[in-house]
Amino acid sequence: MNRHFWTIGCAAATMLLAACSTGPNTDSTSAFETELSCDPMDAQGEGMCEMYMGLAWDGSNCIGISGCSCVGADCDELYDSPDECQADHAQCSSGPSCDPMDAQGEGMCALYMGLAWDGSSCIGISGCSCVGADCDELYDSPDECQADHADC
């Protein structure tokens, strides 16, 4: 690597990073790596302005932050895109969604296949076959279905 180029790049990056070395990174962690957490970010918009500052993780969703200024320890960590925020918190799934399951019984048969969440309650699915992306996730018991959607 051209040492002159590295020094110039390091000087420019110093504006963004607290520290920068003059050689290749031999540390086992990158300056850009951070430990991701499922805990809510400490970042809130303050003031009556409508300036959009970015997205913060609230413990279950990525939410937009706006105001006159950002207050909190994580204001420098706000996300620019929903995709980036959601990808970083994909492991933080809080369980089944409250959205209706994509599973419907098809045909005139009376074969009972299981229970699906329809967005407001657990309903039985029957027919000759199940059609939809969630057919392999049907519930066997009403108690299990209701427990998974108790917060909906």
N, C-alpha and C positions, 0 to 999 in steps of 0.2 A: 504494500500500500504506500502511496506517495505521502511521506511525512508532512510535507507542506500542506497538502490538501487536508490531511487529518487535523492539523492545527487550526486551519481556517474553519473547518466544519465544527471543531470543538468550540472555537470562540463563538460561533453563531449559536450553537446548541446551549452554551452557557446561559443565554438569556432564558431558556426554557427549563434547564436543569440546575439543581443546586451545586452539583460538582461534576467535573469532567476530567478525565485523565488524558495524557498526551500519547498514550499507547493503546493497543487493543485491550478490550475489556476482558480481564482474566478472572473477574469475580464470577461466582456461580449464579448470581442473579443479575438480570439486566436492570438498568436504571428505569426502564419502562414497566417492569413487572411489578404488580401489586397483588397482595393477597385479597381475593374477592370474598365478600361476606354476604350472607343473606339478611343481615341486620339492615334496618333502614339507614339511608345516608343522612348525615347531619347537614342539610342544606335546605333553606327556606327563603322564598322571595319576601322582601320587606318593602313596604311603601306602596303608594297608589299608582305607580307607573305601570305600564304594560310592556316593558322591555322583556323579551324572551331571553333567558340565560342558558337554558339547556334542560336536560332530563336528569332526574334523580330517582333512585330506587327507594320506594317507601316501605319495603319489607314484603310486598306482594305484587307490586306493579311498578312500571316506569312511568313517572308523572312529570309533566312540564313544570318548570320553575320560572316564574316571572315576577317582576316588581321593579323597584328603583335600584335595589342592591340585593346581593345574596348574603345571607347570614348563616354561619355554621362552619364547622371544621372541614366539611367535604365540598365546599363551593368550588375549589380548584379541580375537583374530580367529576364534574357534571358531564354527561354524555351529549354528544352532538346529534346522534341518530337513535331512533327507537330500536333499530336492529342491533346496534352495538350494545345498548343497555340490556335488551332482552337476552342476547347471546351470553353476556357476562353473568346473567342471573338465571339461566335455564335450569341449573341444578336446584334452584330455590322453589321449585313447584310446590304449591301449597295443597296439592291434592286435585281431585276431579274438578273440572270446570262447572260453573252453573249454567253454561250453555246447554241446549238440548243435545242429547246423543244422536248421532246419525245411524239409526237402526230402525228398520220397519219390517214387519212381517209381510210376506208376499204370497199370494195364492190362497185357495179356499180350504186348505188343510187346517186341522185343529191342533197341530203340533206346537206345544208350548216350548219356547226357546229361552226365556229368561225375562228379566226386568231391565228397562231402560229409563233413564232420566229424560223427561220431556221439557225441561226448563222450569217446571213448577211442582212436579210430583213423579213418583216412580210408577211406571205403567208396564203391564205385561205385554210381551211380544209373542205373537203366534202366527202361524201360516205354514206354507210348504217350505219356505226358505227365508232367511234373513237377508235383507239388502241394506247396505250402508257400510261406511268405514268403521263403525264402532260395534259391529256384530260380534266380534271376538272379545268384547269387553262387557257383555251383558252380565247383570247381577243374578246370582242364584237365589238370594234371599231379600225380602223387603227390608229387613233390618239393616243389612249391609248397604243397600242403595240409599236408604234414608239417612244413615249415619254419615255417609260420604257427602251428602248434600244438605246437611243440617244447617250450614251457614248461608245457604242460598235463599 
